[in-house]
Amino acid sequence: MQLDVSDLQEFYATALGQVVRRLLTHRIRARWRTVSGATVIGLGFPSPYLGSFRGEVRRIGALMPHNQGAVVWPRNGRTLSVLVEDERLPLPDGSVDRLLGVHCLEVTERGRPLLREMWRVLAPEGRLMLIVPNRRGVWARLDKTPFGHGRPYSRRQLESLLVDALLTPFDWGGALFIPPIDRRMLLRSAAAWERMGASLSPAFSGVIIVEARKEVVAPIGKAAKARPLRNFVPIRG
């Protein structure tokens, strides 16, 4: 079930949400160090993680599904977020260099069409990064955070979906080894939890992080064309 955008905002305003934001942003930037001049797009609820790319990239945007709702992002300056149908993204073919999917795959009703649409908008050398709840992890078992909603995945399940969508996974990782408990003493040791968990129990991370590249081959069938956005009105927040 798709979470409402207000629930996502509320989570990221908590102390636990801020720690999650910091930990995942660190993992994202460790993989995407050089994005100068690139087009970086986030899908789902990516706004907590896109801020570090601003001022560095050529184009940036946050696409938020219509059944989730959207917020104005960023709060100051030009609005870079828009409400979309996640299976018909308002982007040209091959226009995105880096595509970040967070709070999207696990809550969509149709994962395969969503991934094929991601394939369509990725540039030939483009990369997709997905952050999804790990079915083995504690975070997927508790609904107190956004990572406890929707369908969690195993690495094997993700790999099968990606390959079917002509996306080749080449880098796997995990994050959120800290328990999903909003306690100050616990949150202060978040970095230590991450190091210990990655070393001792990597299979039980709260989320799986996978990066995939686009395979440029003739797809079976015809990819759906995006419907252009007309008469766009900025989202009010």
Phi and psi in degrees as GROMACS dihedral restraints (atoms count N, CA, C in turn):
[ dihedral_restraints ]
;  ai    aj    ak    al  type     phi  dphi    fc
    3     4     5     6     1   -71.1    20    10
    4     5     6     7     1   128.6    20    10
    6     7     8     9     1   -74.2    20    10
    7     8     9    10     1   152.6    20    10
    9    10    11    12     1   -78.5    20    10
   10    11    12    13     1   147.2    20    10
   12    13    14    15     1   -61.0    20    10
   13    14    15    16     1   -29.4    20    10
   15    16    17    18     1   -67.0    20    10
   16    17    18    19     1   -34.3    20    10
   18    19    20    21     1   -67.0    20    10
   19    20    21    22     1   -39.5    20    10
   21    22    23    24     1   -65.6    20    10
   22    23    24    25     1   -43.4    20    10
   24    25    26    27     1   -61.1    20    10
   25    26    27    28     1   -42.7    20    10
   27    28    29    30     1   -62.5    20    10
   28    29    30    31     1   -41.9    20    10
   30    31    32    33     1   -62.7    20    10
   31    32    33    34     1   -47.9    20    10
   33    34    35    36     1   -71.7    20    10
   34    35    36    37     1    -9.9    20    10
   36    37    38    39     1   -85.5    20    10
   37    38    39    40     1   -12.6    20    10
   39    40    41    42     1   -81.2    20    10
   40    41    42    43     1   166.9    20    10
   42    43    44    45     1   -63.3    20    10
   43    44    45    46     1   -39.5    20    10
   45    46    47    48     1   -64.1    20    10
   46    47    48    49     1   -43.0    20    10
   48    49    50    51     1   -61.6    20    10
   49    50    51    52     1   -38.0    20    10
   51    52    53    54     1   -66.7    20    10
   52    53    54    55     1   -36.9    20    10
   54    55    56    57     1   -66.6    20    10
   55    56    57    58     1   -43.6    20    10
   57    58    59    60     1   -58.1    20    10
   58    59    60    61     1   -45.5    20    10
   60    61    62    63     1   -58.1    20    10
   61    62    63    64     1   -45.5    20    10
   63    64    65    66     1   -66.0    20    10
   64    65    66    67     1   -44.8    20    10
   66    67    68    69     1   -64.6    20    10
   67    68    69    70     1   -44.7    20    10
   69    70    71    72     1   -72.9    20    10
   70    71    72    73     1   -36.2    20    10
   72    73    74    75     1   -60.7    20    10
   73    74    75    76     1   -40.1    20    10
   75    76    77    78     1   -60.9    20    10
   76    77    78    79     1   -42.3    20    10
   78    79    80    81     1   -67.9    20    10
   79    80    81    82     1   -39.4    20    10
   81    82    83    84     1   -64.0    20    10
   82    83    84    85     1   -48.0    20    10
   84    85    86    87     1   -71.1    20    10
   85    86    87    88     1   -24.0    20    10
   87    88    89    90     1   -65.5    20    10
   88    89    90    91     1   -28.7    20    10
   90    91    92    93     1   -91.8    20    10
   91    92    93    94     1   -35.8    20    10
   93    94    95    96     1  -110.7    20    10
   94    95    96    97     1    72.1    20    10
   96    97    98    99     1   -75.7    20    10
   97    98    99   100     1   -41.4    20    10
   99   100   101   102     1  -113.2    20    10
  100   101   102   103     1   108.3    20    10
  102   103   104   105     1  -131.2    20    10
  103   104   105   106     1    18.2    20    10
  105   106   107   108     1   -58.7    20    10
  106   107   108   109     1   126.7    20    10
  108   109   110   111     1    78.7    20    10
  109   110   111   112     1     4.5    20    10
  111   112   113   114     1   -91.5    20    10
  112   113   114   115     1   164.5    20    10
  114   115   116   117     1  -100.8    20    10
  115   116   117   118     1   116.6    20    10
  117   118   119   120     1  -114.9    20    10
  118   119   120   121     1   123.5    20    10
  120   121   122   123     1  -125.3    20    10
  121   122   123   124     1   139.1    20    10
  123   124   125   126     1  -112.9    20    10
  124   125   126   127     1   145.3    20    10
  126   127   128   129     1  -129.8    20    10
  127   128   129   130     1   136.8    20    10
  129   130   131   132     1   110.5    20    10
  130   131   132   133     1  -110.7    20    10
  132   133   134   135     1  -131.4    20    10
  133   134   135   136     1    74.9    20    10
  135   136   137   138     1   -92.8    20    10
  136   137   138   139     1    -6.8    20    10
  138   139   140   141     1   -56.9    20    10
  139   140   141   142     1   -33.1    20    10
  141   142   143   144     1   -62.6    20    10
  142   143   144   145     1   -18.4    20    10
  144   145   146   147     1  -111.8    20    10
  145   146   147   148     1    -5.2    20    10
  147   148   149   150     1   -90.6    20    10
  148   149   150   151     1   -17.1    20    10
  150   151   152   153     1   -57.9    20    10
  151   152   153   154     1   -34.0    20    10
  153   154   155   156     1   -69.2    20    10
  154   155   156   157     1   -15.3    20    10
  156   157   158   159     1   -90.6    20    10
  157   158   159   160     1   -16.0    20    10
  159   160   161   162     1   -64.5    20    10
  160   161   162   163     1   140.7    20    10
  162   163   164   165     1    84.0    20    10
  163   164   165   166     1    -7.5    20    10
  165   166   167   168     1  -111.3    20    10
  166   167   168   169     1   -30.6    20    10
  168   169   170   171     1   -98.0    20    10
  169   170   171   172     1   167.8    20    10
  171   172   173   174     1   -79.7    20    10
  172   173   174   175     1   -45.1    20    10
  174   175   176   177     1  -138.6    20    10
  175   176   177   178     1   147.8    20    10
  177   178   179   180     1  -149.1    20    10
  178   179   180   181     1   147.1    20    10
  180   181   182   183     1  -163.1    20    10
  181   182   183   184     1   154.0    20    10
  183   184   185   186     1  -116.9    20    10
  184   185   186   187     1   115.3    20    10
  186   187   188   189     1  -101.1    20    10
  187   188   189   190     1   121.8    20    10
  189   190   191   192     1  -120.2    20    10
  190   191   192   193     1   127.8    20    10
  192   193   194   195     1   -61.1    20    10
  193   194   195   196     1   144.9    20    10
  195   196   197   198     1   -64.4    20    10
  196   197   198   199     1   -31.8    20    10
  198   199   200   201     1   -82.0    20    10
  199   200   201   202     1    -2.6    20    10
  201   202   203   204     1   -97.7    20    10
  202   203   204   205     1   -41.7    20    10
  204   205   206   207     1   100.0    20    10
  205   206   207   208     1   164.1    20    10
  207   208   209   210     1  -133.9    20    10
  208   209   210   211     1   160.4    20    10
  210   211   212   213     1  -124.0    20    10
  211   212   213   214     1   159.2    20    10
  213   214   215   216     1   -71.2    20    10
  214   215   216   217     1   125.2    20    10
  216   217   218   219     1  -140.7    20    10
  217   218   219   220     1   134.3    20    10
  219   220   221   222     1   -73.3    20    10
  220   221   222   223     1   172.3    20    10
  222   223   224   225     1   -68.9    20    10
  223   224   225   226     1   -30.5    20    10
  225   226   227   228     1  -115.3    20    10
  226   227   228   229     1   143.1    20    10
  228   229   230   231     1    88.1    20    10
  229   230   231   232     1  -161.4    20    10
  231   232   233   234     1   -65.3    20    10
  232   233   234   235     1   136.0    20    10
  234   235   236   237     1   -72.2    20    10
  235   236   237   238     1   127.0    20    10
  237   238   239   240     1  -117.9    20    10
  238   239   240   241     1    13.8    20    10
  240   241   242   243     1  -115.7    20    10
  241   242   243   244     1   151.7    20    10
  243   244   245   246     1  -152.8    20    10
  244   245   246   247     1   148.8    20    10
  246   247   248   249     1   -82.8    20    10
  247   248   249   250     1   134.1    20    10
  249   250   251   252     1  -139.9    20    10
  250   251   252   253     1   165.1    20    10
  252   253   254   255     1   -90.4    20    10
  253   254   255   256     1   121.5    20    10
  255   256   257   258     1   -69.5    20    10
  256   257   258   259     1   -12.2    20    10
  258   259   260   261     1   -98.6    20    10
  259   260   261   262     1     0.0    20    10
  261   262   263   264     1  -141.6    20    10
  262   263   264   265     1    76.7    20    10
  264   265   266   267     1   -72.9    20    10
  265   266   267   268     1   137.1    20    10
  267   268   269   270     1   -80.8    20    10
  268   269   270   271     1    56.5    20    10
  270   271   272   273     1  -134.1    20    10
  271   272   273   274     1   146.1    20    10
  273   274   275   276     1   -67.6    20    10
  274   275   276   277     1   159.7    20    10
  276   277   278   279     1   -57.3    20    10
  277   278   279   280     1   137.3    20    10
  279   280   281   282     1    62.0    20    10
  280   281   282   283     1    33.8    20    10
  282   283   284   285     1  -104.5    20    10
  283   284   285   286     1    -5.5    20    10
  285   286   287   288     1  -114.8    20    10
  286   287   288   289     1   128.7    20    10
  288   289   290   291     1   -85.6    20    10
  289   290   291   292     1   -38.4    20    10
  291   292   293   294     1  -135.0    20    10
  292   293   294   295     1   125.3    20    10
  294   295   296   297     1  -123.0    20    10
  295   296   297   298     1   119.0    20    10
  297   298   299   300     1  -106.2    20    10
  298   299   300   301     1   122.9    20    10
  300   301   302   303     1  -112.2    20    10
  301   302   303   304     1   114.6    20    10
  303   304   305   306     1  -139.7    20    10
  304   305   306   307     1   135.5    20    10
  306   307   308   309     1    57.5    20    10
  307   308   309   310     1    44.0    20    10
  309   310   311   312     1  -135.6    20    10
  310   311   312   313     1   -55.8    20    10
  312   313   314   315     1   -63.9    20    10
  313   314   315   316     1   -39.9    20    10
  315   316   317   318     1   -71.1    20    10
  316   317   318   319     1   -19.4    20    10
  318   319   320   321     1  -109.1    20    10
  319   320   321   322     1    -6.2    20    10
  321   322   323   324     1   -76.2    20    10
  322   323   324   325     1   150.9    20    10
  324   325   326   327     1   -82.2    20    10
  325   326   327   328     1   -19.0    20    10
  327   328   329   330     1  -134.9    20    10
  328   329   330   331     1    88.5    20    10
  330   331   332   333     1   -68.4    20    10
  331   332   333   334     1   -41.2    20    10
  333   334   335   336     1   -65.3    20    10
  334   335   336   337     1   -47.7    20    10
  336   337   338   339     1   -61.0    20    10
  337   338   339   340     1   -34.9    20    10
  339   340   341   342     1   -63.0    20    10
  340   341   342   343     1   -44.3    20    10
  342   343   344   345     1   -68.3    20    10
  343   344   345   346     1   -35.0    20    10
  345   346   347   348     1   -66.3    20    10
  346   347   348   349     1   -35.1    20    10
  348   349   350   351     1   -68.4    20    10
  349   350   351   352     1   -37.0    20    10
  351   352   353   354     1   -61.0    20    10
  352   353   354   355     1   -43.0    20    10
  354   355   356   357     1   -58.0    20    10
  355   356   357   358     1   -43.3    20    10
  357   358   359   360     1   -60.1    20    10
  358   359   360   361     1   -44.6    20    10
  360   361   362   363     1   -82.6    20    10
  361   362   363   364     1   -15.2    20    10
  363   364   365   366     1   -70.6    20    10
  364   365   366   367     1   141.1    20    10
  366   367   368   369     1   -68.3    20    10
  367   368   369   370     1   161.0    20    10
  369   370   371   372     1   -52.8    20    10
  370   371   372   373     1   -34.8    20    10
  372   373   374   375     1  -103.0    20    10
  373   374   375   376     1    16.8    20    10
  375   376   377   378     1   -72.5    20    10
  376   377   378   379     1   160.5    20    10
  378   379   380   381     1  -128.2    20    10
  379   380   381   382     1   142.2    20    10
  381   382   383   384     1  -112.6    20    10
  382   383   384   385     1   133.7    20    10
  384   385   386   387     1  -121.3    20    10
  385   386   387   388     1   125.7    20    10
  387   388   389   390     1  -113.1    20    10
  388   389   390   391     1   136.8    20    10
  390   391   392   393     1  -119.5    20    10
  391   392   393   394     1   112.7    20    10
  393   394   395   396     1  -133.3    20    10
  394   395   396   397     1   152.6    20    10
  396   397   398   399     1   -62.1    20    10
  397   398   399   400     1   138.3    20    10
  399   400   401   402     1   -87.7    20    10
  400   401   402   403     1   124.1    20    10
  402   403   404   405     1   -65.4    20    10
  403   404   405   406     1   -18.5    20    10
  405   406   407   408     1   -87.4    20    10
  406   407   408   409     1   -14.3    20    10
  408   409   410   411     1   -85.7    20    10
  409   410   411   412     1   162.7    20    10
  411   412   413   414     1   -69.1    20    10
  412   413   414   415     1   -34.6    20    10
  414   415   416   417     1   -59.4    20    10
  415   416   417   418     1   -34.8    20    10
  417   418   419   420     1   -72.3    20    10
  418   419   420   421     1   -15.2    20    10
  420   421   422   423     1   -94.3    20    10
  421   422   423   424     1   -10.9    20    10
  423   424   425   426     1  -119.6    20    10
  424   425   426   427     1   130.1    20    10
  426   427   428   429     1   -92.3    20    10
  427   428   429   430     1    19.1    20    10
  429   430   431   432     1   -78.9    20    10
  430   431   432   433     1   -12.8    20    10
  432   433   434   435     1  -126.7    20    10
  433   434   435   436     1   164.0    20    10
  435   436   437   438     1   -60.5    20    10
  436   437   438   439     1   -23.8    20    10
  438   439   440   441     1   -78.2    20    10
  439   440   441   442     1    -3.1    20    10
  441   442   443   444     1   -99.8    20    10
  442   443   444   445     1    13.1    20    10
  444   445   446   447     1  -117.5    20    10
  445   446   447   448     1   153.2    20    10
  447   448   449   450     1    81.9    20    10
  448   449   450   451     1  -159.6    20    10
  450   451   452   453     1  -103.0    20    10
  451   452   453   454     1   115.7    20    10
  453   454   455   456     1   -75.6    20    10
  454   455   456   457     1   160.9    20    10
  456   457   458   459     1  -127.7    20    10
  457   458   459   460     1   153.7    20    10
  459   460   461   462     1   -95.9    20    10
  460   461   462   463     1   165.8    20    10
  462   463   464   465     1   -61.3    20    10
  463   464   465   466     1   -40.4    20    10
  465   466   467   468     1   -62.5    20    10
  466   467   468   469     1   -42.3    20    10
  468   469   470   471     1   -64.2    20    10
  469   470   471   472     1   -43.5    20    10
  471   472   473   474     1   -62.8    20    10
  472   473   474   475     1   -43.5    20    10
  474   475   476   477     1   -60.6    20    10
  475   476   477   478     1   -42.4    20    10
  477   478   479   480     1   -62.8    20    10
  478   479   480   481     1   -44.9    20    10
  480   481   482   483     1   -62.2    20    10
  481   482   483   484     1   -43.8    20    10
  483   484   485   486     1   -65.8    20    10
  484   485   486   487     1   -45.7    20    10
  486   487   488   489     1   -62.9    20    10
  487   488   489   490     1   -40.3    20    10
  489   490   491   492     1   -61.2    20    10
  490   491   492   493     1   -29.2    20    10
  492   493   494   495     1   -93.1    20    10
  493   494   495   496     1    13.4    20    10
  495   496   497   498     1    63.8    20    10
  496   497   498   499     1    37.3    20    10
  498   499   500   501     1  -121.7    20    10
  499   500   501   502     1   126.7    20    10
  501   502   503   504     1  -101.5    20    10
  502   503   504   505     1   111.7    20    10
  504   505   506   507     1   -69.7    20    10
  505   506   507   508     1   135.4    20    10
  507   508   509   510     1  -133.3    20    10
  508   509   510   511     1    -7.2    20    10
  510   511   512   513     1  -145.0    20    10
  511   512   513   514     1   122.8    20    10
  513   514   515   516     1  -118.2    20    10
  514   515   516   517     1   148.1    20    10
  516   517   518   519     1  -162.6    20    10
  517   518   519   520     1   179.4    20    10
  519   520   521   522     1  -142.5    20    10
  520   521   522   523     1   163.6    20    10
  522   523   524   525     1  -156.2    20    10
  523   524   525   526     1   173.5    20    10
  525   526   527   528     1    64.7    20    10
  526   527   528   529     1    61.9    20    10
  528   529   530   531     1   -84.8    20    10
  529   530   531   532     1   -17.3    20    10
  531   532   533   534     1   -68.2    20    10
  532   533   534   535     1   140.5    20    10
  534   535   536   537     1   -62.8    20    10
  535   536   537   538     1   148.1    20    10
  537   538   539   540     1   -79.1    20    10
  538   539   540   541     1    63.4    20    10
  540   541   542   543     1  -124.0    20    10
  541   542   543   544     1   127.1    20    10
  543   544   545   546     1   -86.9    20    10
  544   545   546   547     1    71.9    20    10
  546   547   548   549     1  -119.7    20    10
  547   548   549   550     1   130.8    20    10
  549   550   551   552     1   -58.1    20    10
  550   551   552   553     1   -46.2    20    10
  552   553   554   555     1   -61.1    20    10
  553   554   555   556     1   -39.0    20    10
  555   556   557   558     1   -69.5    20    10
  556   557   558   559     1   -43.4    20    10
  558   559   560   561     1   -65.7    20    10
  559   560   561   562     1   -29.9    20    10
  561   562   563   564     1   -65.0    20    10
  562   563   564   565     1   -25.0    20    10
  564   565   566   567     1  -102.3    20    10
  565   566   567   568     1    21.1    20    10
  567   568   569   570     1   -57.6    20    10
  568   569   570   571     1   -43.0    20    10
  570   571   572   573     1   -62.5    20    10
  571   572   573   574     1   -38.6    20    10
  573   574   575   576     1   -67.1    20    10
  574   575   576   577     1   -39.9    20    10
  576   577   578   579     1   -59.3    20    10
  577   578   579   580     1   -42.2    20    10
  579   580   581   582     1   -63.3    20    10
  580   581   582   583     1   -45.1    20    10
  582   583   584   585     1   -64.4    20    10
  583   584   585   586     1   -45.2    20    10
  585   586   587   588     1   -66.3    20    10
  586   587   588   589     1   -43.1    20    10
  588   589   590   591     1   -65.7    20    10
  589   590   591   592     1   -41.9    20    10
  591   592   593   594     1   -63.7    20    10
  592   593   594   595     1   -29.4    20    10
  594   595   596   597     1   -84.8    20    10
  595   596   597   598     1   -40.6    20    10
  597   598   599   600     1   -98.8    20    10
  598   599   600   601     1   -33.0    20    10
  600   601   602   603     1  -144.3    20    10
  601   602   603   604     1    61.5    20    10
  603   604   605   606     1   -60.9    20    10
  604   605   606   607     1   -25.6    20    10
  606   607   608   609     1   -73.7    20    10
  607   608   609   610     1   -11.9    20    10
  609   610   611   612     1  -112.2    20    10
  610   611   612   613     1    30.3    20    10
  612   613   614   615     1   -65.3    20    10
  613   614   615   616     1   157.3    20    10
  615   616   617   618     1   -69.1    20    10
  616   617   618   619     1   -35.8    20    10
  618   619   620   621     1  -132.0    20    10
  619   620   621   622     1   153.3    20    10
  621   622   623   624     1  -100.4    20    10
  622   623   624   625     1   134.6    20    10
  624   625   626   627     1  -114.9    20    10
  625   626   627   628     1   119.5    20    10
  627   628   629   630     1  -128.1    20    10
  628   629   630   631     1   136.5    20    10
  630   631   632   633     1  -112.8    20    10
  631   632   633   634     1   135.5    20    10
  633   634   635   636     1  -133.5    20    10
  634   635   636   637     1   152.4    20    10
  636   637   638   639     1  -110.0    20    10
  637   638   639   640     1   154.2    20    10
  639   640   641   642     1   -79.5    20    10
  640   641   642   643     1   131.8    20    10
  642   643   644   645     1   -92.8    20    10
  643   644   645   646     1   119.5    20    10
  645   646   647   648     1   -93.0    20    10
  646   647   648   649     1    86.9    20    10
  648   649   650   651     1  -134.4    20    10
  649   650   651   652     1   166.6    20    10
  651   652   653   654     1   -69.8    20    10
  652   653   654   655     1   113.5    20    10
  654   655   656   657     1   -72.2    20    10
  655   656   657   658     1   154.8    20    10
  657   658   659   660     1   -80.2    20    10
  658   659   660   661     1   124.2    20    10
  660   661   662   663     1    87.6    20    10
  661   662   663   664     1   179.9    20    10
  663   664   665   666     1  -108.9    20    10
  664   665   666   667     1   124.9    20    10
  666   667   668   669     1   -68.3    20    10
  667   668   669   670     1   142.6    20    10
  669   670   671   672     1   -69.0    20    10
  670   671   672   673     1   138.1    20    10
  672   673   674   675     1   -83.9    20    10
  673   674   675   676     1   144.6    20    10
  675   676   677   678     1   -72.9    20    10
  676   677   678   679     1   145.3    20    10
  678   679   680   681     1   -91.3    20    10
  679   680   681   682     1   124.7    20    10
  681   682   683   684     1   -64.5    20    10
  682   683   684   685     1   147.3    20    10
  684   685   686   687     1   -81.6    20    10
  685   686   687   688     1   127.0    20    10
  687   688   689   690     1  -125.1    20    10
  688   689   690   691     1   148.7    20    10
  690   691   692   693     1    51.8    20    10
  691   692   693   694     1    45.6    20    10
  693   694   695   696     1   -65.5    20    10
  694   695   696   697     1   129.2    20    10
  696   697   698   699     1  -112.9    20    10
  697   698   699   700     1   125.2    20    10
  699   700   701   702     1   -54.6    20    10
  700   701   702   703     1   142.1    20    10
  702   703   704   705     1   -71.8    20    10
  703   704   705   706     1   136.7    20    10
  705   706   707   708     1   -93.6    20    10
  706   707   708   709     1   137.2    20    10
